[in-house]
Amino acid sequence: MNKRGFASDNNAGVHPEIMKAIESVNSGHTIAYGDDPYTASAVKKIKSILGEKAQPYFMFTGTAANVLGLDAITKPYHSIICAETSHIHEDECGAPERWTGCKLLSLESPDGKLSPVSIEKHMYGIDFEHHSQPRVISITQSTEMGTVYTPDEIRAITDYAHDHNMLVHMDGARISNAAASLETGFREFTVAAGVDVLSFGGTKNGMMYGEAVVFMSEEFACDFKYLRKQGMQLASKMRYIATQFERFLDEDIWLKNASHANHMAKMLEEEVMKIDGIRITQPVQSNAVFAILPKELIPILQEAFFFYVWNEATGEVRWMCSYDTTEEDIINFSSLIRKVMN
Ligand SMILES: Cc1ncc(COP(=O)(O)O)c(C=O)c1O
C-alpha cells in the first residue's frame, strides 16, 4: 500500500473519472499525432473557455510546456524575468536556458510573486548589444509559494510588459487551484488579463499526464507545431492526452478537485496554527502550506507522512495537499505534529 503524505500534488493518483475518460477512447483505431476527433474536441473546449483566438498544443510535461512555450516567443539573445523560486529557474535543470538560449533574470520574491516595481530592477541595457534583451516576464499562477495573483496584479504586469515591448508567460501548472481560490474561471486572469502564453496544467489536479501550451494569438502559434515536434513533445497517441483534458475541463473535475485541495490546505493551516512553536510562513491561498518548525522534528514527521524541506537554510517545509487529501489525513498529520511538539 502506498503511504500517504504531503510531498506533492503529483504524488496523488489519477482521478477515477479521468481513468474512465482514458478507457472510453481506448478502442479501435484513430489517426495519430493529434489529427483525431478527440483532439479536435479538446481544442474546441479550450477555445470555448479561453476564447476563439486561443491556440492550444498538447504535450506531456509541465517543464516541456514552459520551455517550448518560452522558446516560441524568444530569440537566444533575449532574457526572461522570473521569480527566484519559479519552477523555470529552480526546478527545470536549466532546460529553459539550454533550449531557448535565453538568460533567466531572477528576482527575489518571498511570496513567489513579481510586480512592475520588482521587475524594474532588470530593465536596463535596452537596445545595448552587450546586454541580453528583456523580452518575457514569466509568472506562476498559483505561485510556487502557494500564493495567488489577483487578476489586477496580473494586469499590472501585462500592461507593464506590453508598454516595454515584452510578453507575459504564465506557468499554470496549478492554474485550477488559482481559479478555485479566486472563484473565477480561467479566462479572467489569463487572456482577459493580458497573458500572452500559458502553460495549462492538469497533472497536479487529477490527470494522469498532459499539459497544454496555449498561445493567445495566432502570431506565435503559427509555427509552433514544428517547435513541438523538434522538442519531442508531439504525442503520437494524442487522443489519450486530449480526452483527459476534455473531461478535466468539466467543472465537476477541475473545480471540485482544486477546491477540495485548497480547502484541505486551509484546514491544515488552521489545525497547525493551534500548535505552539510552528510558524506558517506564507498566506495559504491555494493548496500549499509553508511552515517553520523545529528542525529536529522534521525527520520524525517525514517517517509517517513524507514531505519536502523547501528551504534547508531556514528549515521551512512545504506541505502540499491534493485532490485526494482527506480530512482524516489532516487530522492524523496535525495530531502527530502536536504529539512530537510536546
Ligand atoms: C509550478 C510548476 N511548474 C511546472 C512544473 C512542471 O511539471 P513537470 O514535472 O510535469 O515537468 C511543476 C512541477 O512540479 C511546477 O510545480
The ligand as a Gaussian input file, in Angstrom:
#p B3LYP/6-31G(d) Opt

LIG

0 1
 C        4.991000      25.486000     -10.784000
 C        5.360000      24.288000     -11.609000
 N        5.521000      24.438000     -12.919000
 C        5.837000      23.420000     -13.723000
 C        6.009000      22.157000     -13.220000
 C        6.466000      21.116000     -14.189000
 O        5.933000      19.913000     -14.188000
 P        6.594000      18.584000     -14.765000
 O        7.172000      17.888000     -13.617000
 O        5.409000      17.909000     -15.375000
 O        7.601000      18.914000     -15.801000
 C        5.850000      21.933000     -11.838000
 C        6.026000      20.587000     -11.256000
 O        6.297000      20.387000     -10.111000
 C        5.531000      23.041000     -11.007000
 O        5.397000      22.913000      -9.681000

